Amino acid sequence: MTTAPVDVSLSHLLNKPTATLSLLEFSRRVLLRRREAEDLILTTASRAAEDDEVVSTTSRLFTEILRRDPAVLTMTVEVLPAVFPWIQHLPDDAKEEFAEEWLDALSTAAALGSFAEVVGLVASWRSTAEVYADPERSATSAELHDDGTDYGPVPLPVVPE
């Protein structure tokens, strides 16, 4: 059995449902491509539950290790560039802040069963690293926040239909 999803069109599922579902015997997931909408993943309920359990357990374990030994935070900050290469552009104190927020978000996500917060947090910190990486944008950002005030997340622009 392969871990890479088998790639088929949604119309294949609609036209040949039995053949499409039989692909799950050879792959953990089937990627359903849609033309004008987000693609879908098809898997079995037991496999989805297994994946959720692995992610949840790993997140909780990592968070508990961190709580028991502060050196783990230092080690986390040291290895994060291998996972998030953009973190190298953050100041050292921001790297530690990111690591703490990321680990807290993982713990919360594991408890809630939703990882949207983690994805949003990483995207936000990546954007921050992009500002630090660009001297011109970084200078503009410093001018806007000379007093260190954080005005929170900026809402996405409304796109007229």
N, C-alpha and C positions, 0 to 999 in steps of 0.2 A: 504494500500500500504506500502510495506517495503522499507527501505532505503538501506538495504544490497543488493548487487548485486546477482542476480540469476546466478549460475555457470553452463555453458554448454560448450560443445566442439564446435569448429568451424565446424566440420563435421556435428553436429546436425543442425546448421543453414543452411548448404548447402543441407542437406537431407530433412529437415523439416522446411523450411523458415517461413511458416505461424504459425506453432506451436511455433517456437522460438520467433518470433515477438510478438505473443500474450502474452508472459511472461512480456512484458512491461506494461501490464494492471495491474500487481500485484507488480511490482518492478520498481523503477526509472531507474535501470540499469541492463543490462545483461552482465556478464563477459564471453567473448568468449575465451576459453583456446585453445592455439595452441601448438603443440608439439615442434617445433624447431624454434619458433619465439616468440616475445613478445606478451603477451595476449592483447586482445582488449576489450574496453568497448562499448557497444551499448546502446544508449539512444535516446530519441526524441530530435529534434532540440530545441523545446520550453523548455525542462528541462535543456538542456545544457546552453541555454541562461539565464535561471533563476539562475543556479549555478554560472555562470560567473558574473552576476549582483550582487549577494549576496557577493561574494568574493571581487569584485571590490569596491562596496559601503562600505563594512566593512573596507577594507584597507584604502580607502580615508578618512573615518570618523576617524579612529584611528590616522592617520597621522595628520589630522587637529587638533585633540584634543591635540596631542603632541606639535604642533607648538604654540598653544595658552597658554599652561601651562607646563613650564619646569619640574614641579613636576611629570608629567606623565612619563617622562623618568626615573626618580628615581623609581617610582612605577613599571614601565615595567621591569627594571633591577631586582627588588625584586621578581617579579612573574615569570620571565623567567625560573628559575630552575624547576618550575612545568611543563613547556612545553618542555624545553630542559634540562634534568637532567645533561648532560655533562658540562653545563656552569659553574658548581660549581668548575671546575678545572682551570678556567681562572682567572687571576688576576683581581682585582676590576676595574681598568681602562679599561681592555680589555672587561669586561662585558658590560660596558657602550658603548664602541666603537662598539661592536657587536650589541647592541640594536639600536643604531643610524643607522648603516648600514642596519640592517634588516628592520627597519621602512622605510628608504629611498627606499630600494629595493621593498618593498610592494607597496609603492606609485607609483614607476615607473612601476611596473608590472601591477598595476591596470590600469594605463593610456595606456599601450601597449597591455594589454590583454594576456600577456605571463608571466608565473610565473617561467620560467626556471632560470632566474637570482636569484630568491629567493632560489630555490633549491640548486643552485651552491654555493651561499653565505653560507647557513647553512652547507652544506657539508664541505666547506673550514674551517669554524670556528670550526666545530666538530673535524676535523683533528688537528687543533691547540690545542684544549682542550685535545685531546689524547696525544699530545706531552707533555703538562704540567702535565698530569696525570702520566706519566712514567718518574721518576727521571733520568733514564739513557738517554733516548731520549732527555729530556729537557736540560740536561747538554751538550750533543752533539750539540743541536740546539743553545745554548748560545755561544758555542765556534765558531760556524760557523758565527754567527751574533753579535760579540762583539761590533761592531760599531752601531748596531741598524738598519742597512740597510735592507730593504725589497726588495728582487729581484723579487717580483711578483709571480704569480701562476706558479707552475711547470707543464709543459705539460705532458699529459698522455703518457706512453711509447707506441711505435709503436709495435704492435704484428704481427709478420710475419704470413702470411697465409699458 
